Amino acid sequence: MHPFRKTLVMTALVAGMMSAGVVSAEAPAAQGSPPPGEESLSAQTLYQFLLAEIAGSRGRLDVSVQAYMELARRTRDPRIAKRAAEIALFARNMGAATEAARLWNELEPDSEEAQRVLSGVLMRTGARIEELEAHLAKALAGAGERLPQHLLGLNGAMVRVEDKAAARDVIDRVTEPYLALGESYFARAHAAFNANDSAAALRHLDSALERRPDWEPAVLMKAQLMQHEQPTQALMLLRDFTNKHPESRQARLVLSRALAAGKLYREARDSFDILLETTPDDSEMLNSSALLSMQIEDWDAAERRLHELLRLSPDDGDRIRLLLGQVAAGRGNDKLAEQYYRAVDSGEEYVQARFLMAQAQARQGDIEGARKTLQALEGDAAQRARARVAEAQILRDAGQLQAAYDLLEAELSSRADDPDLLYETALLAERLGRPDVMEGRLRMLLDANPDNAHALNALGYSFADRGVRLDEAYSLIKRANEIRPEDPFILDSLGWVYFKKGEHGRALEFLQRAYDQRSDPEIAAHVGEVLWAMERHDEARQVWNEARERHPDSEELKAVIKRLSN
């Protein structure tokens, strides 16, 4: 807020001081000086106050700062000192800001805001770290019953110190007298984390929890720090805490998000549903539950949550209808999916809805209708280019490979270096029996961007699938895996090249990882083929049968089952 929008508030403050008898319109009595903060409001003082506010609102910050500083010194009222500090900071008069902030801290020593402002001012004025340390130590020593809160505010007070190692040393020193309190170790943990020492932060958090077992802030911070290096242990910590403290929504929310990040989608969904039991109209929780239900293909739950969300957030209707269309498509009801997509008529979701609608039309056998949907798409040049690629993919999936290739070749003639067109025509060229064209296009992509993981993977997989240049295939796919280590299709390619090299155990390891992440029919075909080669025929049939139930039209599955089972 602009500081001079508070003029009416400050006028009310002075009026309140007058009515409460703190100040008077009469001149000060002659018997002696009034107590600090209770100086009578003389006509001159009132004039100075109004002068300060009016000058500030008219842009005369120098006059306003001077008038407010004189008021603060005379009245010794913490509210006036606070106002003086605000105006001085706004005017970038750091000398006045420092004096006003010091006075405010002197008059209101228990104010965390006053301490934070003074710390910030000292840092902005380049005060020595020793002065900051002395200020913090004094504030802690006089905190009394509010000592725990002051300890928790230490890192906020030091936030502007750029040298995080020096800030950490200060916090370690000023907390030394208070190590019986868990809050001291919590402050040290934050300082260590800010100084990029997560190991020390974890040790300090353990010390905090020894003094305050099951202290939620320390548990949540510890789980956060463990998330990257020790995700399993972090989840165990959060599960244990939420079991002991089921009433803690914050811990439950952190657990739910950690489960989702760990791809434990079903448990994450169930955890979000627990939150919804007490707040059924929480749109954020409903959205998370719906998306996770879609991830695990629980279409009934996803549809129910999305309809609840649509009722609560009608302004988000286009996005929700887009998701409902995907739910319908997941169920195999492309007619209903098309209706939902058609109802998305504006916003960022419009273009995506038209792409998905075309796919739904194509799955219903209306190839020409799907093409017309994409051809009618209005958008910028990049979106229209995407539409041509999507149209070619529809033709490809319909078995019209040459038509798809010709469509993209025509586009490529005017945009010869378009990466999407080069990639798609490369894949189509291979399926048309032109591996030389495929390799040439992918090499062009890699010349432009050697770290193009998709091009690396496609070229390596092509070699592996044809059983040629297997060492080069492995190098290409391995590089793609280094760039995108958890991509299921790259993991599938890595497993497939191991299979072609005769390393069946390694092959199955990577293929199973890929299939765990994505139940794609081609990956399922590969998993089954490796199991079959390992003489584990029953397991192979089980994988194929499960995949065939989900993807009854998959040509890859049909081909491998026919080839190996007969």
Secondary structure as UniProt FT lines:
FT   HELIX           3..6
FT   HELIX           7..19
FT   TURN            20..21
FT   TURN            30..31
FT   TURN            36..37
FT   HELIX           43..57
FT   TURN            58..59
FT   HELIX           61..75
FT   HELIX           78..90
FT   TURN            91..92
FT   HELIX           94..107
FT   TURN            109..110
FT   HELIX           112..124
FT   TURN            125..126
FT   HELIX           129..141
FT   HELIX           144..146
FT   HELIX           147..152
FT   HELIX           154..157
FT   TURN            158..160
FT   HELIX           164..174
FT   HELIX           176..178
FT   TURN            179..180
FT   HELIX           182..194
FT   TURN            195..196
FT   HELIX           198..211
FT   TURN            213..214
FT   HELIX           216..229
FT   HELIX           231..244
FT   TURN            246..247
FT   HELIX           249..261
FT   TURN            262..263
FT   HELIX           265..278
FT   TURN            280..281
FT   HELIX           283..295
FT   TURN            296..297
FT   HELIX           299..312
FT   HELIX           314..316
FT   HELIX           317..330
FT   TURN            331..332
FT   HELIX           334..342
FT   HELIX           349..363
FT   TURN            364..365
FT   HELIX           367..375
FT   HELIX           381..397
FT   TURN            398..399
FT   HELIX           401..412
FT   TURN            413..414
FT   TURN            416..417
FT   HELIX           419..431
FT   TURN            432..433
FT   HELIX           435..448
FT   TURN            450..451
FT   HELIX           453..466
FT   HELIX           470..483
FT   TURN            485..486
FT   HELIX           488..500
FT   TURN            501..502
FT   HELIX           504..517
FT   HELIX           521..533
FT   TURN            534..535
FT   HELIX           537..550
FT   TURN            552..553
FT   HELIX           555..565
//
